[in-house]
């Protein structure tokens, strides 16, 4: 059966075989995946349960955030003038006091905010439920032993209940632990996640912690978990502008542990050297780029042109909602382009079309989920955005990519669809529990604030 027919729109499919925009149509099957895409008018005898006439609109894939921390959604506007570790302390002052039920609502709030803003898939670093201590502007880490499985699992349930497609990333044990204890924790985490039967759940990954680790044993543990379960690992590494030499030395820990390869995706990857880029690229590693976050926290500008030229896969993320604050993928695209162009004095250093590809298909590719999301191609989930450049009017559309990325914004985002179902219409989510989520987060955050 054909569940949905979309026609009349200018399509930005982000399909490598048909990148040029065209006016056309596509259909969605009962499983929520695209069954046909074509230019022109649909066949007159094509019947569908629902038809969307998107004439005059631009339709593109939902944004994919390759690096996100959804639980921070209730902690925006904090650490306003701080770099990474000072900001983390300001933000975690609230989340450290959260229990599993609190973190469920915080995460669900972040997930529904992503959907409202056109982000239909996210790689989500779950909160570990451990206190974070910053010894200085260059040194910090999580304090504790084994992250509670139920606490992390509550965040997976929240993403499913919100309707956000995701990769669920979990942190391994910190502090004094044995390999057996840490891997037993992973056993339980993976088993709990595997029991979640939902097409929204695209897999489990490891949140690497070498950036804060005291010894090479952390990298060895991460590799053991990756190999045992076939997991992707995305560590935060080479992020902050402080303690650069110490961060660069930790890259060798991953090399020596045998971690370098396609399953290792470096989060941020700003304080690099030509040698580090070359080695990571040769091994097939990927990276995630967070332009708004990197600017907000004064972390720096990643060497994206050199990284791409070396052959590394690059995805783009919104990072914490409390350090991008408005979780706006359109702004994230523009800020990324503008930072590179301003620092390189070269307007061609990041083409508009490339930037959109990185925040959709590029993110999906670096996460290994491009067969499911990131483009409007047959077999992929029908996760897409309906953007109206006429309301508010942006003028004539001379180039659909130029208008979509440079001139349109959240105010032009009219609808968000996931698997061929409407999830956001105008400023409103279709989830009847969306208001309850907002009320729960405000009430719980106020309770936590009163206890500080």
C-alpha positions, 0 to 999 in steps of 0.5 A, a space after each residue: 500500500 502507498 501510505 503517502 504521496 508528496 508532489 509539487 515540491 522542489 526536491 533536494 533529495 541529497 541523493 548522490 545520483 541526483 543532486 540537482 534540484 527538481 520539481 517532482 514527487 515521491 511515495 511512502 509505503 506502510 513501513 514508512 520508507 520511500 518507495 519511489 522518487 521521480 521528477 514531474 507529475 505523479 501518475 494519474 492513477 496513483 492512489 495513496 492513503 494521504 496526499 500532500 500537495 507541496 507546490 511552491 515548497 522546498 522539500 529536503 531530508 530531515 537534518 541528522 545531528 551526528 553529535 548531540 546531548 539531549 538531556 541538556 535541554 533544560 539547562 540553556 543559557 548557563 555558563 554564558 561566558 565560559 569555555 568547555 569545562 566551566 560551562 560543563 560545571 554550570 550545566 551539570 550543577 542541575 543534571 547531577 541532581 537528577 534521578 532516572 525519571 528526571 533525566 527521562 523528561 529532560 531527554 524527551 524535552 530535548 528530543 521533541 525540541 529537535 523534531 520541532 526544529 527539523 532534526 529527525 535523527 540524532 546521535 545522542 550521548 546519554 548522561 552518565 549519572 556521575 558528577 563532573 569535576 573540573 580541576 582547572 581550565 585544562 583538566 577535568 573528568 567524571 567521578 565514580 565507577 559504573 554508570 547506572 543502566 536504568 538511568 541511561 536506559 530512561 534516556 533511550 525510552 525518552 527518545 522513542 516516546 518523543 518519536 526521534 530516530 536515534 543512535 543511543 550512545 553510552 559511557 563505559 565505567 569510570 575510575 577503579 574498575 576491572 575489565 570484567 565489571 565494565 564489560 558486564 555493564 555493557 552486556 546489560 546496556 546492550 541487552 536492554 537496548 536490543 529489547 526495544 523494538 522500534 524503528 526509531 532505535 538505530 543502534 547502540 554506540 560507545 561514548 569514548 572518554 579518553 579525553 578525561 582518562 588517567 591511563 591508556 587502559 580506558 582506550 583498551 576497554 573501549 576497544 574491547 567493547 567495540 569489538 565484542 559488540 560491533 559498536 561505533 565509538 565517538 569520543 570527544 577528543 581534541 576539543 577545547 583550546 586549553 591543554 592542547 599537547 595533553 589532548 594530542 598525546 591521547 590520540 596515541 592511546 587510541 592508536 596503540 589500543 588498535 582503535 583507529 578505523 571506520 568505527 571510530 568517529 572523533 567528536 570535535 577534532 579541532 586541535 589537530 596536527 597535519 600528522 594526526 589528520 593524515 593518520 586518522 584518515 588513513 585508518 578510515 576514521 570519521 569526525 563530527 563537527 559542531 560549528 555553533 558549539 565550537 564558537 559558543 565555547 571558544 573551542 576553535 575552528 576545525 580544519 574541515 577543508 584539510 580533513 575532507 581533503 585527506 578523505 575523512 568522512 565528516 558529519 555535523 552535529 548540534 551538540 548540547 542544547 545548552 551550548 547551542 541553546 536554540 538547536 537550530 540546524 539552519 543556523 548551524 549550517 550557516 555558522 559553519 560556512 561563515 567561520 570557515 570563509 572568514 578564517 580562510 578568506 575564501 568564499 569557496 572553502 565550504 560550498 553551500 551544497 556541501 554544507 547541507 550534505 554534511 548535515 544530512 547524508 554526511 552525518 548519516 554516513 559517518 554514523 553508518 546509518 545512511 541506508 536508513 536516513 539522510 537522503 530522499 532515496 528509495 528504501 530510506 525512511 521518509 523523514 523530511 522537511 517542508 520549507 516555504 520560502 514564500 512565508 515569510 517571503 525570501 524573494 525569487 528562488 534563483 537556486 534552491 540550495 542557496 535559498 534553502 541554506 542561506 535565506 530560509 530559517 526555522 520561521 520558514 519550516 512549515 512541517 516535519 515528517 518522520 516515516 511519512 507521518 506528520 510530527 510537527 505542523 507549524 510551531 506545534 508538535 502533533 504529539 498530544 503529550 508535548 505540553 506535559 513534557 514541557 510542564 514536567 521539565 519546568 517543574 523538575 528543574 525548579 525542584 532541583 534548583 531549589 535544592 542547590 
